[in-house]
């Protein structure tokens, strides 16, 4: 495991800031101890410094994963946020989208959210903003990117896409062999 390079750190924190804003610092300085991000095999892991010290005793070939995988860097050095980070990002999300029960299954199959399936959206959400998608009972379902601002959503046609699908909890079933 190694620290992220300066370029990787910049790309990674820009992606996190897109979803949780300035709350990124709350992930690092927690009341239960200090946490950090480390990279192994192009994947970024979130772990406590205590676990990091214990993992340094193992050889990297023996180590499959440690901590929680937040995502991975592609070959073109873009960062893809994975659904395994949802538990940590949902409480800190600045902008949220709630979907109706009738649209939940379609979202969990990997489809975008249209206006007819939109239950609520956080006020003043800008266009192309990262959002956490929740059910109407506040259960986090995944990530998305808004295609329209809050004001535009109110005037949109019912079949217009209002949120692009990025990741959802259904990926655990669809891609269980590749999410490690």
C-alpha positions in Angstrom: 0.0 0.0 0.0 1.3 3.4 -0.8 0.2 7.0 -0.5 -1.6 8.6 -3.4 0.6 10.8 -5.7 -0.1 14.5 -5.8 -1.9 14.2 -9.0 -4.0 11.2 -7.8 -4.8 13.0 -4.6 -6.0 16.1 -6.5 -8.2 13.9 -8.8 -9.5 11.8 -5.9 -10.5 14.7 -3.7 -12.1 16.6 -6.6 -14.3 13.6 -7.1 -15.2 13.4 -3.4 -15.8 17.1 -3.2 -18.3 16.7 -6.1 -20.4 14.5 -3.9 -19.8 15.7 -0.3 -18.3 19.2 -0.6 -16.2 20.4 2.2 -17.2 17.5 4.4 -14.2 15.5 3.1 -12.2 16.6 6.1 -14.8 14.9 8.3 -13.8 11.5 6.8 -10.2 12.0 7.8 -10.5 13.5 11.3 -13.1 11.3 13.0 -13.8 11.1 16.8 -12.8 7.4 16.8 -9.3 8.1 15.4 -7.4 9.3 12.4 -8.2 7.8 9.0 -6.4 7.9 5.7 -6.6 6.9 2.0 -4.1 4.5 0.5 -3.7 3.1 -3.0 -3.0 -0.5 -3.9 -3.3 -1.9 -7.5 -4.9 1.3 -8.7 -7.7 1.1 -6.1 -8.1 3.6 -3.3 -8.9 2.3 0.2 -10.2 4.1 3.2 -8.8 2.8 6.5 -7.8 3.8 10.0 -4.1 4.5 10.7 -4.2 1.8 13.3 -5.1 -0.8 10.6 -2.6 0.7 8.3 0.2 0.1 10.7 -0.9 -3.5 11.1 -1.1 -4.1 7.4 2.5 -2.8 6.8 3.7 -6.1 8.3 2.3 -8.0 5.4 3.7 -8.4 1.9 1.7 -6.7 -0.8 1.3 -10.0 -2.7 -0.3 -11.5 0.4 -2.7 -8.6 0.9 -5.9 -8.8 -1.1 -7.6 -5.7 0.3 -7.6 -3.6 3.5 -10.2 -1.1 4.6 -13.0 0.0 2.4 -12.5 0.4 -1.3 -13.7 3.9 -2.4 -13.0 3.4 -6.1 -10.3 2.9 -8.6 -8.2 4.9 -11.1 -8.6 4.0 -14.7 -5.7 3.6 -17.2 -6.4 7.2 -18.3 -6.0 8.3 -14.6 -9.7 9.2 -14.0 -11.2 8.1 -10.7 -14.4 6.0 -10.7 -16.2 6.0 -7.4 -17.6 2.6 -6.4 -20.7 1.7 -4.5 -18.7 0.4 -1.6 -18.1 4.1 -0.6 -21.8 4.8 -0.3 -22.0 4.0 3.5 -19.4 6.6 4.2 -20.5 9.3 1.8 -24.3 9.3 2.2 -24.4 11.0 5.7 -22.2 13.8 4.4 -23.8 14.4 1.0 -24.7 18.0 0.2 -27.2 17.2 -2.5 -29.6 14.3 -2.4 -32.3 12.9 -4.7 -35.2 10.8 -3.4 -36.9 8.5 -5.8 -40.4 7.0 -5.7 -40.9 3.4 -4.8 -42.1 2.7 -8.4 -38.7 3.9 -9.8 -36.4 2.2 -7.2 -36.2 -1.1 -9.1 -35.4 0.6 -12.4 -32.6 2.6 -10.7 -31.2 -0.6 -9.1 -31.1 -2.2 -12.5 -28.8 0.5 -13.7 -31.2 2.9 -15.4 -31.3 6.7 -15.1 -33.9 8.5 -13.1 -36.6 10.4 -15.0 -38.9 13.1 -13.8 -41.8 10.7 -13.2 -39.7 8.7 -10.8 -38.4 11.7 -8.9 -39.8 12.0 -5.4 -37.8 15.0 -4.0 -34.6 16.8 -4.7 -32.5 19.0 -2.5 -33.2 22.7 -3.0 -30.8 24.7 -5.2 -29.1 21.6 -6.6 -27.1 22.8 -9.6 -26.9 21.0 -13.0 -24.2 18.3 -13.3 -23.8 18.0 -9.6 -23.0 14.7 -7.8 -25.9 13.5 -5.7 -26.6 10.6 -3.4 -29.8 8.7 -4.5 -32.1 7.7 -1.6 -35.4 5.9 -1.4 -38.4 7.8 0.1 -37.6 6.1 3.4 -34.0 7.6 3.4 -32.2 4.4 2.5 -29.1 5.2 0.4 -29.4 3.4 -3.0 -26.5 4.8 -5.0 -24.8 7.8 -6.7 -25.9 9.9 -9.6 -25.2 13.2 -11.4 -28.0 15.6 -12.0 -28.8 16.4 -15.6 -31.0 19.4 -14.6 -31.0 21.9 -11.8 -33.8 21.9 -9.2 -35.5 24.8 -11.0 -35.4 23.0 -14.3 -36.8 19.8 -12.8 -39.9 21.5 -11.7 -40.7 22.6 -15.3 -39.5 19.4 -17.0 -41.5 16.8 -19.0 -42.3 13.6 -17.0 -40.1 11.5 -19.3 -37.0 13.7 -19.2 -34.0 12.3 -17.4 -33.2 14.3 -14.3 -30.4 12.2 -12.8 -27.8 10.1 -14.6 -27.0 6.7 -13.0 -23.4 6.3 -11.7 -23.5 3.4 -9.2 -26.2 1.6 -7.2 -26.4 -1.1 -4.6 -27.6 -3.6 -7.2 -24.0 -3.7 -8.5 -23.2 -6.1 -5.6 -25.3 -8.7 -7.4 -24.5 -7.7 -11.0 -20.7 -7.4 -10.5 -19.9 -9.4 -7.4 -16.8 -11.0 -9.0 -15.2 -7.6 -10.0 -15.9 -5.4 -6.9 -13.1 -6.7 -4.8 
